Amino acid sequence: MATHEINSGLEGVLVAATRLSEVDGEHGRLLIAGHDVEDLARSASFEAVCALLWTSAGPETYGEVDVRAELGAMRVRAWSELERLGDALRAKDGMEALRASVAHLDLDGVAPAREHARVTAAVTVFAAAWARTRAGEPPIAPSATASTADDYLRMVTGTTPGEPERRALDVYLTTVSDHGLNASTFAARVIASTQSDTVSAVVGALGALKGPLHGGAPGPVLDMLDAVGHPDRASAWIDAELSRGRRIMGMGHRIYRVRDPRAAVFERAIAALHSSGAHVPRLPVARAVEGAAVGALAAKYPARALATNVEFYTAVLLDALGLPREVFTPTFAVGRVAGWSAHIAEQRAKGRLIRPSSHYIGERPAARAERAPARC
Ligand code: COA
């Protein structure tokens, strides 16, 4: 007789072979297109990582210089399309704005090899334009020659960033560009597996990223740090949250059994920003909350290692860069769309329709033999 063991979270189920990234949850290691995330964060630009990911997805080869020029040109093109987005950028939530604005993208006439840059640049421009609209300011036009990090910071904050800020955002975008089959990437691959179009796959991925169990966590992390307020209050606050059965944002991960390696990358970026003279207001309280949360979670779940995830120090880093918390998840999308786009191409090239099964537990019609005989 068939057993109906249900794996509702799909843990350990392999549905794709990929050249794009590997998440080693036991050892806390992340490879992106053959490179350790720490090495990329130290020396690679976001454009260089886009080139690596898009080349790995095949069949074209991309170089950093060309990708930078292409992204710049595509940002200018996306800017010229803002008017036809209608009310999309007036949505209260940044991810709703992105979802609606990306849905307007027209890829007709865009060669498949240029789709990566088209969607990546559009997300950059639409996220920045939403941030300005939300702040009651007019959107700022992109520069065709700037890097993505440089241009995005300027388009959101209205000031030209210094080298430390530009570098810190480059580290952020590079580090979040890809991460195995996370929920949004999986959503993109499921949609691509039906031979649907790239825009539909990216819109689906944006919807998945929005949730607080995935990319929606860093804003609430900052809310938590503000609610704690002072390092001395961290332990009591965390204990009270856990006793109410609440989840601590920025803690725990489906794959990592140790601290997320991206947390350490962001800590280094924060330290570099700090030593360049930037104010990192929430770092002391963040350190205290992290210590308290890790300790309390270990006590509550001794059999399940729950450690700091990427979103915890994302909040501290993006806050130190002067980005408002509402823009954190859209900024995540600016980096992650590079990976989605690569996964969509990879799925299209090699994948089959992704179509799992479910076990029916609803009502059934009465068995034939038990039914009253039909009278004529
Ligand atoms: N705070 C408190 N409890 C947590 C927790 C957290 N951050 N993360 C997991 N747990 C608890 C779960 O509630 C579960 O408890 P239960 O058995 O009493 O129901 C137990 O730990 C085991 O959870 P697990 O199966 O490991 O969680 P998951 O793999 O389904 O979820 C996350 C992973 C990321 C969704 C989860 O850790 C979480 O919600 N974290 C907070 C949100 C967050 O930071 N999201 C960004 C992820 S990058």
Residues whose N, C-alpha, C, O or C-beta is under 5 A from the ligand:
A	BS01	COA	P212 L213 H214 A217 R246 R247 I248 M249 G250 M251 G252 H253 R254 R304 N309 V310 E311
